[in-house]
C-alpha cells in the first residue's frame, strides 16, 4: 500500500488541476468556434461541466488549509457552475475565492494570483451588469481576456511546477476558527 505525503498529494492535485484548466479552456474555445448547436458542442459542454467538477475538487484540496469555509464555498460554486444554466457567475465567484486562497497561501506566483483575483472580480462585477443591460455583449468579450491571461499560465504552472506549500495562517486567524 502506497502512502502519499502531503506534499506529493498537493503536487498530484496541482498537476490534475493544471491539465484540467487547459482542457477546460480548449473545450470552451472549441465549443465557441463551432458556434452551431450540434452534438459536438453538447459533448464539449458535458466535458466542460465535468472539468468544472474536477477543478473544484482539486483546487479545494489545494486551498482548504488557507480557509476551509472559503474553499468549500468556492468548491460549491464550481459544482453549481457544472450543473446550472447561468453558470458564468458561479464560475466567477469560485475563481475569485480560489484565486484569493492561492494568493493568501503564496502557493503560486503572487502576480499570477493577483491577476486571478482581479480577472475574477471583473467577471463578478461585469456579468451582472451585462445581465441587466448596462454592458453590451461586445464589451463583455473583453472580460474574457484577463481570465485567459490568468488561467492558461496557471494551468501550465500547475502542470509543471505544482503549488508551493502554503504559508501558515497567522495565529489570530487560527484562533478565530471554529473547530
DRENLUMGU-981555 format. One record per atom (N, C-alpha, C): x, z, y. Coordinates in steps of 0.02 Angstrom, whole numbers, plus 50000, padded with zeros to 5 digits. Atoms other than C-alpha are relative to their C-alpha. Example, Ala and Ser with C-alpha at 12.3 -4.5 7.8 and 13.67 -1.06 7.14 Angstrom:
<recs>
500455000049941;506155039049775;500455000050060;499584999749941;506845035749947;499615003750055;
</recs>
This chain:
<recs>
500425000049941;500005000050000;500445000050062;499605000649940;500714994850169;499705004250055;500224996049944;500615006950314;500304996950063;499775002949937;500714999250487;500115005550051;499904995449945;501455008750631;499554998050057;500415001449942;500505009750793;500274993950037;499695005649965;501744997550872;499884993449962;500135006050040;501554985050729;499274997850006;500715001649993;499664986050739;499854996950068;500115002749932;499704983050927;500264992950005;499725006849999;500814967850901;499534995149964;500475004350038;499604960850771;499384998750042;500595000949958;498104963950885;500164995450059;499825004249943;499024956051032;500084992749979;499915006950022;499504940550933;499344996749981;500675002750015;497734938350866;499634998650065;500335001149935;497084940451044;500304993950035;499675005849969;498364927851108;499764993449971;500255006050033;497864914750980;499274998850018;500715000649987;496034918251012;499864997950072;500075002249930;496204916651202;500104992450004;499855007149996;496994899551181;499484995749964;500535003650037;495714893951051;499354999950040;500614999249960;494284900351159;500004995150059;499935004549943;494904890551309;499964992749978;500015006950026;495194874651207;499294998149979;500685001550021;493454875751131;499544999250060;500415000549940;492674878451302;500124993650037;499835006249964;493584863951383;499744994049960;500245005550042;493164852551236;499244999550005;500734999949994;491334857751245;499784997050067;500175002749934;491284853951432;500154992550004;499825007149998;492164837351406;499494995749963;500505003850036;490864831851279;499364999250041;500535000149950;489534836051410;499304998149974;500655001950028;488134829851296;499845005149946;500204995250051;487164841951188;500014996649932;499935002950067;487734837051015;500135005749951;499844995050050;488044845950853;500725002550010;499314998049988;489884846150901;500035005550053;500004994749949;489524856251059;499685006449974;500304994150031;488404867850958;500525003849958;499484996950041;489844871150838;500525003250045;499504997249954;491054873650982;499735006450034;500304994049971;489854886051063;500015005849951;499974994950052;489724895450900;500715002849992;499304997950005;491624896050888;500215004150061;499864996149940;491744902151068;499685007049995;500344993650007;490474915851031;500385004549951;499614996150048;491464921450879;500665002250031;499384998249966;493054920950983;499905005850048;500144994549955;492244932351112;499985006649963;500024994050040;491914944950974;500705002249979;499314998450021;493704943950909;500405002750060;499654997649941;494384945851086;499775007050018;500254993449984;493254960751117;500315005449956;499734995050046;493864969950962;500755000850009;499274999449994;495714965850981;500205003150067;499844997049935;495754969951167;499795007350003;500204992950004;494804986051134;500545004049964;499494996450038;496094991151004;500655000850040;499394999749960;497494987451127;499925004850059;500084996449936;496744996051280;499645006749995;500424994050005;495725010651213;500365006450020;499644994049981;497105023351245;500005000950076;499994999649928;497045019251431;499345002350030;500664997949975;495205022851449;499484998349947;500455001550056;494095024251295;499314997650023;500685002049978;492455023051391;500014993150032;499955006749970;493015008051495;500134994649948;499855004850054;493724999551341;499384998549959;500625001050038;492075002251249;499504995950040;500455003949957;491084995551397;500234992650001;499745006850000;492224980251404;499864996649933;500165002750067;492014977651215;499274998249997;500725001350001;490134978951235;499834993750041;500115006049960;490184965851374;500194993749962;499795005950038;491144953951261;499524998649943;500505001050053;489874956851121;499374996850030;500595003049968;488424953251240;500144992850020;499805006949983;489374937951301;499904995349941;500045004150060;489384931551123;499284998449979;500695000950024;487504933251098;499484998850055;500485000349944;486704932051272;500034993250034;500035006649969;486134916151358;500344999750069;499654999749936;486814921451529;500665003949991;499414996450023;488494926151456;500555000850053;499445000149953;489634922551605;500115006650035;499924993749964;489294938751697;500285005549954;499734995150048;489644949051541;500734998549985;499295002050007;491244939151514;500405002750059;499644998049939;491734942851694;500135007650002;499924992749998;491424961651684;500475002349945;499554998250055;492264963051514;500724998250015;499335002249982;493754953151575;500305004450054;499764995749947;493894963651732;500215006949973;499834993450027;493864980051635;500624999849955;499415000650042;495104974251503;500634998750042;499425001349957;496254967351639;500235006350036;499834993749967;496174983951731;500375004749952;499674995650049;496624993551573;500694997449980;499345002950014;498054981451534;500485001550058;499604998449942;498674984251712;500175007450002;499904992849998;498445003051706;500525002349949;499524998250052;499435004051544;500664996350005;499395004149991;500764991751606;500194996549934;499895003150066;500544982551440;500194992750004;499805006949987;500784965151513;500335000050069;499705000049933;501744959651669;499495001850054;500454997449949;500984968151821;499674994450039;500285005649961;500754951851919;499464996449959;500495003350043;499834944051771;499375004349994;500584995550005;498714959351752;499605000050065;500355000349937;498304959251938;499624993450008;500345006549997;497884940751928;499365000349958;500594999250042;496684945051786;499465004150034;500494995849965;495854958851887;499674996150056;500265003749943;495664947852041;499584993949979;500395005850025;495094932351945;499335002249972;500624997350028;493804942751853;499545002450054;500404997549944;493224951052013;499684994150038;500285006049969;492994933752088;499384997649962;500595001950041;491824929651943;499445005050008;500514994849995;490914946351956;499614999250066;500335000949935;490534942752140;499694993050004;500225006949991;490374923752131;499414997949957;500555002150044;489194921851983;499315002250024;500664998249972;487754932152056;499844996050063;500125004049940;487984922852221;499774993049982;500225006650022;487814906552127;499285000249974;500674999450028;486264912552034;499465000450053;500504999549947;485364916652198;500054994250050;499965006149959;485904900052276;500455000450060;499544999449943;487184906452402;500614995549991;499435004450015;488634897352317;499754993849963;500195006150037;488354879252268;500434999249938;499645001150063;488884873452095;500704997050012;499355003249986;490294863052172;500535005150018;499534994749982;491104878852242;500145004549940;499934995650057;490814888652083;500554997749953;499465002550043;492014877351989;500685002750020;499354997449978;493424884252096;500155007049975;499864993350027;493194901652023;500284999549929;499725000950066;493714894451855;500774999650002;499285001049996;495474890451916;500415006449995;499614993950008;496124908151942;499945003149929;500084997350068;495384913251773;500434996249950;499575004050044;496264898851687;500735001750012;499314998149983;497864903551780;500195006849971;499894993550031;497664920951704;499994999449924;500104999750073;497024917851527;500484995749960;499545004250038;498164903651475;500695003449994;499374996450007;499784912951518;499925006549960;500114993950038;499024929051448;499994998549925;500025001950070;498634920451283;500704998649972;499315001750021;500404913551272;500435006349997;499614993749997;501164930351324;499855004449939;500184995750056;500194940051193;500214997049934;499795003450062;500564927251059;500745000949987;499274999750007;502434927651091;500285007050006;499704993549985;502814944751165;499605006049975;500424994350017;501344955451113;499835003950063;500124995749942;500974970151227;500485006049996;499574994149997;502064984451284;499605006249981;500344993750012;501655001951229;499755002550067;500314998049937;500505009051359;500355006050030;499734994349964;501085021151491;499505005749990;500474994450010;500345038351454;499615001450064;500424998349942;498915043351567;500255006550030;499804993749968;499265056951695;499605005949969;500314994150030;498855074651635;499325001450032;500644998749967;497465075951765;499444995749970;500515004450031;496555061051685;499865002349928;500104997750069;496835067551508;499575006349999;500374993749999;496155084751556;499264998950017;500695001349978;494585077051632;499584996749945;500375003450054;494115067851470;499635005049957;500404995950046;492775074951359;500224998349929;499775001450069;493355076751177;499484996349959;
</recs>
